[in-house]
Amino acid sequence: MKPGIHPHRVYDLAGEAQKSRLMDLEIENARLQRLVAELLLKNQELRREHKLDTAVV
């Protein structure tokens, strides 16, 4: 350990890094959930269009 650095401060920094990483992962998770929802909606639209196209033929 470097002189002048208190051991508790090192743990505080590690804890802050973990909190930051957790927040980053939660943000990424929310983004991916929105993306999946958008893709599911697009898939539904395409299936509906395909059914309409095949029904007309």
TASUL-V839725 format. One record per residue. N is the residue number from 0. RES is the residue in one small letter. PSI is psi in whole degrees, 0 to 359 (NA if undefined). D_CENTER is the distance of its C-alpha to the mean C-alpha in Angstrom with 2 decimals. Layout:
n: [N	N]
res: [RES	RES]
psi: [PSI	PSI]
d_center: [D_CENTER	D_CENTER]
//
This chain:
n: [0	1	2	3	4	5	6	7	8	9	10	11	12	13	14	15	16	17	18	19	20	21	22	23	24	25	26	27	28	29	30	31	32	33	34	35	36	37	38	39	40	41	42	43	44	45	46	47	48	49	50	51	52	53	54	55	56]
res: [m	k	p	g	i	h	p	h	r	v	y	d	l	a	g	e	a	q	k	s	r	l	m	d	l	e	i	e	n	a	r	l	q	r	l	v	a	e	l	l	l	k	n	q	e	l	r	r	e	h	k	l	d	t	a	v	v]
psi: [139	146	140	353	120	137	325	327	323	316	322	317	319	318	320	321	319	319	318	316	318	317	318	317	322	321	314	320	315	319	316	324	319	319	315	317	317	318	322	318	316	319	316	314	314	320	319	314	319	319	319	317	317	333	328	329	NA]
d_center: [35.93	36.94	39.76	38.83	35.27	35.16	33.41	31.61	30.13	28.67	26.99	25.74	24.17	22.55	21.23	19.87	18.15	16.50	15.51	14.10	12.10	10.87	9.96	8.11	6.09	5.78	4.98	2.30	1.97	4.16	4.22	4.36	6.46	8.37	9.01	10.35	12.35	13.77	14.75	16.39	18.32	19.42	20.52	22.50	24.13	25.14	26.59	28.50	29.85	30.85	32.70	34.49	35.45	36.85	38.63	40.46	41.68]
//
